[in-house]
């Protein structure tokens, strides 16, 4: 649970036009935007890890984070 590690959940399923952010959490002065993924097999390399999100999804996450900060 994030709360046990000092994180506070600010928002779940934050949606807007063309984006959705699964979790927005804060710990001290750090704000984190989280995309939750479920994998059945373990990730073996960093390349596999960074390949989980498409370029479009990363752009949507960025747009969503900017939208949240501006609100």
C-alpha positions, 0 to 999 in steps of 0.5 A: 500500500502506498500510504504505508510508505508515505505516499498519499493518493491524490486522485484515481482514474483522472480522465480528460480528452485523450488521456487517463492517468491511473493514479496520482500520488504525492510524497513530500514535494514529489508528485507522481503520475502512475500508469498501472500495467499487469504482466503475466511474465517477468520483465528481463531487461530495461528495454522490455520495461521501457517498451511497455508504453507506446509513444502515444500513451507516453504523450497522453500521460504527459498531457494528462500530467500537465492538465492536472498541474494546471488545475 
